[in-house]
Amino acid sequence: MTPERFSECLLHIRWTPINLASALQCDLSWVEALEAGNAEVPTGLAEWLETLARCHEKAGVPTTYRGRGHD
């Protein structure tokens, strides 16, 4: 997985590197190294991120609730 695709997957999932580090319970510095291309994304992690990103891409974001408040 390229650093660009890694970042793109996080964007589709709507996660920051901090969110991913929290989910994985790992060091933020390692996630930042993955994002910068200074460390290789492990195959299992790449597959998991791709799966999540595809699900989010397919599902999209509902627009029905835009502008809703506390009614």
N, C-alpha and C positions, 0 to 999 in steps of 0.2 A: 504494500500500500504506500502510495506516495504521500509526502507531507500535505500536498494540496488536497488529495482525496480524504485524508484524515480530517483536515479542517472542514471540508465540505460535509462529511458525515456528521461531525459535531454540530454544524450549522443546521442540517436537516432535523437532527434530534433535538435541537434547541438547548444544547449543553455547552457550557464553557469548559475549558480544561479543568477548572476547579470542580465542576460537577462530575466530570469523569473520574478524577482522582478520588473524589468522595465515594462514588459508586464502586470503584475498584479497591478502595481502601489502600491506596498506594501514594507514593510521594508525588506531589504536584510537579516537582522538578523533572521527574521522569516523563510525565505526560507532556510537559513543555518541550522536552528533548524530542519526543516523538513528533510533536507538532512542527518543530523547527527542522526536522530531518537529521538531527544529531544522534538519534537512536532509531533502530529498525522496529517497526510495529510488528509484534509477534503475530504469526498466522492466525492463531485462535482469536486474538483480539480484533484483528482486521476483519475476520469473518463475522464476528459478533456485531461490530460497528456497521458493516455493510448491511446485515440483516435488519438492524434497527433503522438505519437510514432509509432502506427501501420501504419498510413499513410506514414510516413517517411521510415519505414522498408520495406513496400511494394514497394514504389516508387524507393527507392535506390538513388544512385547518378550517374548521367550520366558520363561516362568515355570518351565520344567523345571529350570533350573539354580540356582534360589534356594536358598540355604543350603549350596551345594556348597563344599567346601574342597579342600585338597590330599589326595586319596585315595591 
